[in-house]
């Protein structure tokens, strides 16, 4: 019996070794919220027994024994200090509306990442093998070229709701008549002006990407990754072939938060995978504050990137004045001490957000509207007041308002009256709480958790050697065939021939009539 048990355990151990994959995860953007998404992909894969190499600007001390970190913290050199300063954004000293500037930043980020000595060491090692590469998509397709170095499948992680650019890499563009652009805050159904502007913007962006940006990215791919391919004795492939050789897109999205649009087979929504299903206990001081909040607690945070301390002084004082007149307790994530705080207001420089939102006494969340925060809001079923600042925050809050669990307040120097009205409405009208709970039930009603789904599909891609069976045939159909322009051309040609023939027939008839008239005369 003992002999057979030992053999069984040996076979089980060997099968586990065989099922462990080596995966390269690339999240080079020096933003804390992006790292939260990256590090939780890593954690899920490590828990499943896989080995992970993680390209990150946020390396940790004492990492997991199966985790190799490639430190790219030098990427912080590319960040403008004003880029995430609330006051600078409020004063319009910096803008995210310039697409050229944003694309330039993403190109520089790719270059700095792949030229980092820690990354170069791995890329130079011709014995280095990976079973899959997972990279964050951030307005730059160049990272897909990394998988060509290791002859393995490539997976994108899309940090926002599905949009036309990311879907066009695995299928085809979305219809702008009812699907907004990734940075648009328009919510369908669109009026005529919104439909036209959406179509115009998508066509213009597509032309810019096709005729300019793709060329820039291809040159960067050849310049920065080409030498590694040559060293491995490989020909440098067409970047178009590399770019559309994507196995899967893992989307940080879920229908409870976004829209029910059509999605290709290899887009997998896993929104909420960053949230630990086992809620960590609150620190004793915060637990005491929340437990004693008999009238409920309002949690106020501008997220991990933006800082409340950067708000103008008049807004800080105005918020505190409004909070002081409430019977509810207020917990404000604030990065420095505030003198003379009202009795019902508490500040914390760091806040375990999921644990706070999970507490039954937390009744309202004031947020900047980042997708991680809005996802956590729906996960825990809490209504929100949204103060969007930049990027997809405007879209996230508009969607939340449209779904009925949020109130939007526009960030401005004159926002305090609007802010007070919003708080009174959110606290006194139960429809926001009820809608948040309803959407939370939808969000949780899944066959498996998003973390398990993530691991399953990554393993599926590796097991099936890139999951070619999931790929859309739309990628192989030329533009003119998709829109039946060849058929249109044939119809136009046939109609043209018919018109020409009819004209000639009529002309001949007219001539015959004229000849008959002449003969009669």
N, C-alpha and C positions, 0 to 999 in steps of 0.2 A: 504493500500500500504506500509506504513512504517513498519507495523508488518511483512509482507512477506519479505521485504528487510532485516529486522533484523534477521529473521530466516535464510535467504539465506547466510548472512554474517557469522552467527554462524556455519552453516554447512560447509562453505568454510574454516573457521578457524580450525574447528575440523579435516577436511580432510587433511589440511596441517600438523597438529600435527601428524596424523597417518602416513603420508608419510615421516616424519623426522626420519632418522636412526641414530644410535650411532655407530661410526666407529673409530677403533683404527688404527692409522697410525704410522709405525715404521721406522724411518730413523736415525739410531744411528751413522753413519760414520761421524767423525768430519772433513768434507770437505765442503767448501762453495758451490761448484757446486752441490754436492749431496743434500744439504739443499735447494737449489733453486728448485730442482725437488720435494722434499718432501713438502716444504711449499706451492708450487703451487697446489699440490694435495689437501692439506688442504683448500686452499683458494677457489678452485672450489666447494668442498663439502660444505663449509660454505655458499657460495653464493646460493647453491641449498637448503639451509635450514636445513642441517644435523648438528648433534653434533659430534665434533671430539676431540679425545684424541690423542695428538701428542708426540711421544717419539723423542726428539731432543737434540743435543748438542748446539743448537742455539735458546734458548728461547727468546721471545720478551717481552718488557714491554707493559702493557696495551693491552692484547690480546683481540680478539673478544669474546663477552659474551658466545658464544657457543663453545669456544675452551678451552680445558684443556691441559696444557703443562706439560710433564714429563721431567724435566731437567736432561740430562745425559752428561753434559759438562765435567764431570770427564773423559770421553772417550778420551779427548785430551792428557791425561797422556800416552796413548799408542803410540802417534805419535813421531817419530824420527824427531828432528829439521832439519836434513839434507834431510829428505824424499822428500820435495818439494822445495829444493834449487837448482836453475838452475845451479849454478857453481859446486855444489857437483855432480849433475847428469852428467854435462859436463866432469868433471874430473874422472867420474866412481867411485866416493867414495861410491856411493850407487847404487843399481841395483834392478829393478823390475822383472828381468828375473828368479828369484829363486821362483818356485811355492810353495815349502815347506814353505818358509818364509812367503809368501803371505797367504797361508791357515792357518798357525799358527796365524797370525795377526787376521784373520777373526774369528777364534775360541776364541781368547782372547777378541775380541770385543763383541762377543755374551755373553760371561760369565760376562764381566764387565757391560754390558747393563742390563741383567736380574737380576743382583745382586745389581743394583743401588737402594738405599732406596726408591726413588720416584716411581720406577717401582714395587719394591717389595710390596709397600703399595697397589697398584692397583691389583696386581696378588693375594695378600693374601685375598682380599675382595671377599668372596664367593657370595655376592649380586651384584657384578659388572657384567653388561651385555653389550655385544657388538653385533651388527648385522653383522659385517664383520671386518676382520683384513687385512690391506694392508701393505706390507713390501717391502723394497728395497732388491733385490737379489744381493748379492755381494760375490759370491764364497762360500756361506755357506747356506745350506738348513735348518738349525736348526730353523730359525724363523717361519717356517710353523707350528711348534709344538705349537705356542702361541694360534692358533685358537682352539686347542683342549680344552684349559682351559675354553673357553667361548661358546663352542658348536656352533660355527658360521663358515661361509665360509671363505676361505683364498684366497687372491689375491696377486700375485707377481707384483712388478714394476721392469722391466728390464731396466737399465739405458742406455744400448747400443743396437746396431743392433742385431736382432735375431741370435742366435748361438746354437750349438749342445747341450750344457749343459742345458740351460734354456728350450729348446724345448723338451728335453728328459724327463722333469718333467711333461709334459702334453700330449706328443705324442710320437715321436721317434726321434732319432738323425738325423741330417742333413747329406747329402751325401758329404764327404770331397773331392770328385772329382770336385766339382764346388762351394762349400760353404766353405769359409775360417773359421778358428778358430777365436774366439773373439779377440785374441791378435796377429793374423797374419796380416801382411800388404800385403799379396799376393792377387792379383786381378784376377778373372777368365776372360778368359779361362786360366787354368793352363797348364804349360808344364809338361813333364813326371816327372821330379824331384820334382816339387811342389805338384803334385798329390800324389806321393809316400810319401813325407815328411808329407803332410797333413793327409793322412791315418794313417801313423805310429804314429804321434802325438796324433790323436784322439783315436786310440786304446790304446796307452800307458796311456793317461789321463783317459780314461774310466776304464781301469784296476786299476789305482791308486785310482780313486773315488770309484769303486765297492769294492775293496778288502782292502782298508785302510781308506780312508777319511769318507766313510759312517759309518764305525764302530765307528770312533772317534766322529762323530756328534751324532750318536745314543746314545752313552754313555753320552754325554753332555746333550742331551735332557732328558734322564732318570734322570740324577743327578740334573739338574737345574730346570726342569719343572715337573719332576715326583712328588715331594713333594706337589706341588699345586694340582695336579690331585688327589692324595691320600686324601688330605684335603677335596676335593669335593666329596669323596666317589667313585671315578672313578678308573677303572683299567688302568694301563699304557699301551697304545696300542703299537703295533709294529711300529717302526719309519718308516718302509717302507710304511705301510698303511697311516700314517700321511703325509709322504713326497709326495705321489702321489695322495693325496686328494685335489689337488689344483683346484679351480674353474676357475681361469682366470689368464692370464698374460697380463698386460698392458705394451706395449713396447714403449720406447722412440725412436721410429723409424718411418720412412716413406719411401716409395719406391722412392721418388724423391732424397733422400739422400743415399739410400742403394741399395740392390739388390731385384729383383722381384722373390724371392724364394717362394716355397709352404709353407703355414702356416696353422696350425690347427685352427678350428673354435673358440677356446677359447684363441687365441693370438690376441690382438687388438692393432694395431699400432696407437699411439696417439702423435707421435713426433711433438713438437712445442707447446704442451699444456702449457708450462711454459711462453710463450710469451703473454703479455697482448695485446689483439687486439686494445685497445685504447692506442696509443702511447703517453706517457707522454711528456709534453713540456720540452724543454731543459732549464737548468738554464741560466740566462741572459748572463753570461760570455761565456759559451760554444755556445750559440745561435749566439752571435756576431762573434765568431771565424768561425763558419761554414757558416754563412750568407756571411761573407767577403771573403771566400775561393773561389775567382772567377775562379781559375784554377783547382779547385777540392781539396778535403781534403783526406789525407791518415790517417787512424786510425790504431794505433799499440797497441796491448794489448796481454799480455801473460796469460790472464784469471784471475780467482778469487783466484786460489791456488798458481800459480807461480808468482814470482815478478821480474820485469825488473831490479830493483836495485841490484839483486843478480848476474846479468850478469858480466863477467870479464870486467875490465876497458877498455881493448883494444877493446872489441866488442862495448861497449857503445860509445867510441870515434869514432870508425869506422862507426857506424850507424849514429851518428850526422853529421859526415863529408859527408856521402852520402846524407843525408836529406838536408844539407845546399846547395847542388848543384841542388836541384829540384825547379821548379817553383810552384809546388803544396805546399799547407799548410800541415803540419804533426801534428797530435795530438797523443801524446804518453802517455799511462797510465803508470806513473812512480811514485814510492812510496816515493820519497824524492826530494828535490830541486837539480837542476843541474845548476851550474854557467856557464855564457857565452853561453847561448843558441843561436843558429842561429835564425835570425829574423822570419823565416817561421816555426819554431818548437815551439809547446806549450806542456806543460806537465800538467797532472792532476793526483792527487792521487786516486781519485774515478771517474769512468766514467759511466754514464747511457747508457750502450752499445746499447740497442735497439733504443733509441732515436737518438743516433749518426748515427747508420746504416740506420735509416729511412730517414735521411736528404738527399735531392737530391744532395747536393754538396759532400757527402761522396762517393768517387769513387773507393776506394780500402781498403781492410781490411787485415792487417798483423796479423796473429793469430798463437797460439800454436796448434790449431786444436782440441780442446775439442768438444765433440758432441753438447753441448749447443751452442757454438759459431758457429759451422758449420751449425747448424739448423737455427740460427738467420741470418746467411749469405744468405741461400737459401730463408728464409722468406722475406728478404728485397731485394733480387736480387743483391747482391754485389759480385764481384770477390775477390779472396783471394790469398795471399802468405802464405803458411803454413810452420811453423817451429816446427815440432812435437818434444816433449821432452820425454814422457813416455806413457805407457799404450795404450789405443785405439786411441790415437792421430795419431800414424803412420798409422793405418788402415783408419781413417777418412780422412786424407790428401791424401792417395793413392787413395781412392774412389773419392775424389773431383777432383784430377788430371785426373783420368780416365774418369770422367764425363765431364771434359773440362772447369771447371770454376776456377781452382786453379793451382798454380805453387808451387812445393815443394823445400824448401831450407834445407839442412842438417845442424843441429846445430853443430858447431865445431869452433875451434879457427881460422880456415882458411876460414870461410864462407863468408867473406865480398865481394869478387869478385863475387861469385855466387849470393849473395843477391842483388848486384847492377844490375846485368844482369836481374834478376827476376823482379825487379821494372821497369826497362826500358821496358821489354817485356809486363808486365801487363798493363802499362800505355799506350803503343803505339799500342798494338794489340787488336782490338775491339772484337775478338772472345771470350775472357774471360767474358767480360761484357754481350755480347749477350747470351752466354750459361747460365750465372747466372740468367738472366731475363727469359729465357725459362724454366729453372727448377723451378723458383719461381712461374711461372704460373701453372705448374703441381702441385706444393706443395699446392697452394691455391685452386685448383679445387677439392674441397671435398663437399660432401652433407651437412656436419655440421662441425663446428669448432672442433679441437681436445679436447678442454676443455669440450664441451657439450658431446662429445663422451665418454670421461672419466666418467663423472657423470652418463650418461645413463647406461653404462655397470656395474658400481658398483651397481647402483640401481637394475638393471636387475638380478644380482647375488643374491642380498638380497631377491628380490621379488620371485624368483624361487627357493629359498632355496639351493643355491649353484650351480645353473645352470648345473645339471647333464646331461641335453640334449646336452650340448656343448662339453662334454668330449669325447676324442678319444678312440675308442675300442682298439687301439694299446697298451694301457697300460695293457690290460688284456691278451694279446697274448704273450706266452713265447718266448724267443729268438729263440729256435730251430724251433718253428712253423713259426715265421716271415720269416726265411730264408729257410723254407722247408727242414730243416735238417732231419726231420722224413721221408719225402718223399725220400730224397737222400739216407737215410739209407735203406729204403725198396728197392729202385732201385739197390743199391749196393748189398743187400742181394740176390735179384732175379738174378742179373747178376752173382753173385758168385755161386749160385746154378746151373744156366745154364752152367757156365764154368766147374764146378765139374762134372755135368752129362755128358757134351760133352766129357770131358777127359776120363771118365769111359767108355762111349760108344766107343770112339776111341781105348781105351786100349783093350776092349773086341774084337773089330774088328781085331785089330792087332794080338791078341792071336789066333783068329779063323784062320786067314791067315797063321800064323806060324804052327798051328796044321794041316791045309790042306797040307802045303808044306811037313811036316814030314811024313804024310800018303802017299803022292805021292812018296817020296823017299824010 
